[in-house]
Amino acid sequence: MEQKTKRGRFPGAGWLSAHLSRKMLLALIALAVLSWAVMCGCFLAYLGRYAGNTYDQVLSDAQEDARQAAAFLEGCDGDFQALERYLSERELYGTVRGGGEELLYARLPEESQAGLVAASAVEVELTGGRRVELLLWVRAMQRNELSRSLQREALIGLAAFNVCVFLVVAVIMYLVLVDPIVRLRKTMRCYSERGERPERSERQDEVGKLQNAFADLAGVLECKEKAEHQLIASISHDIKTPLTSVLGYSERLHSADLPPEKQRQYLDRVYEKALRIKSVVDEFDDYLDVGLRDTAPMRLMTAEELCRRLREEYEAELSDAGVTFQVDCRCPQEQVICNWEHMRRFLGNLIGNSFQHAESDHLELRLQCQKEEEELVLLFQDNGRGVVPALLQQIFEPLYTSDPGRKVSGLGLSICKSIIRAHGGSISAENVPTGGLLIRASLPCVKF
């Protein structure tokens, strides 16, 4: 509810947080806008300030030159020839005027060297109290000189700006992409080394989905590990119980002086328990074998052929046992890709399950094959007592059995489920209103 409230406050947050690429796109757009703002604002202000400082420096130098020239003129007591030499050595130009604006001295460039700027006017007091005004002219900065100066400063400014942009991009990349991946890697390492269960992420982008997928995978692995431990414990129990009986009867046969009839009775029980152990091992092998989907050869088979072979496989045996077995194929031309041995084992396990749990005076079994949409559906039904509705979802789990004495290992229906899933289908169970259990298995039909 809190998450929905947050999304309601910020309608665009869901669109942004759903994909990492969108975050990166937004970050790049923001960076481009920031770059433009910095370029137009700070960088241009930097260049303007540099140009102003350069101009101020030129005027300051000109004023200093004017003060030095005035001091020289005062020192030479108005010797304009000495002033000529002084200005010539320093490539300066100037004029000297008397009190009545009378031009006393002038040094100006040739017309081809025009481009002077009046720098500063300094009043000079000569001997006898006579005052003159020295106006100093300096050469203006040339265009190419100013251009080179600005280019040099622009290069320095752009280099500093690019370094800043690189640092900003590096920080964004680290926060958005690198840091979550590093933390996810640490989470994976903690899980692999110490078995710490990873937590789910609240992020909605690809990194968050990857984190949640890893958390789900860890949960599935833990469930499988628990199931494997339960399977091993159950198989161990199913083998240990008859094995203990075998050891007990064997010890009595070996140590006690028993009559022949008692010895034969004990040998029969040892043989019976040994068959029980063999049955558990064989059923466990079947359970493992059906999980190897890639090693099971598949071939194209029609529904009519499948039903015919299943009827021929079990009809005579069931008839001898006094069991009614009917096979009804309503879509003989439909085709499926299946493994015959697995399908034979599938029906055999269903029949065996009905024998063990139906508890019917006269057992009746029915196999019906029909097409529903694009699937071939196998319906297997008996006339037994059915299953408690609350337990219908558990009967396909490994080692589940309703036998309190665990005379059966509880792998039969689990093997059936593995077989159907290996064929790309699904299986379910339901009670029949008239009595009995209905197993529904769906296999994908072949399309032409």
Secondary structure by P-SEA (a helix, b strand, c coil): caaaaaaaaccccccccccaaaaaaaaaaaaaaaaaaaaacaaaaaaaaaaaaaaaaaaaaaaaaaaaaaaaaaaaccaaaaaaaaaaaacccbbbbcccccccbbbbcccccccccccbbbbbbccccbbbbbbbbbbcccaaaaaaaaaaaaaaaaaaaaaaaaaaaaaaaaaccaaaaaaaaaaaaaaaacccbbbbbccccaaaaaaaaaaaaaaaaaaaaaaaaaaaaaaaaaaaaaaaaaaaaaaaaacccccaaaaaaaaaaaaaaaaaaaaaaaaaaaaaaaaccccbbbbbbcaaaaaaaaaaacaaaaaaacbbbbbbbccccccccccaaaaaaaaaaaaaaaaacccccbbbbbbbbbbcccbbbbbbbbccccccccccccccccccccccccccccaaaaaaaaaaaaaccccbbbbbccbbbbbbbbbbbbcc
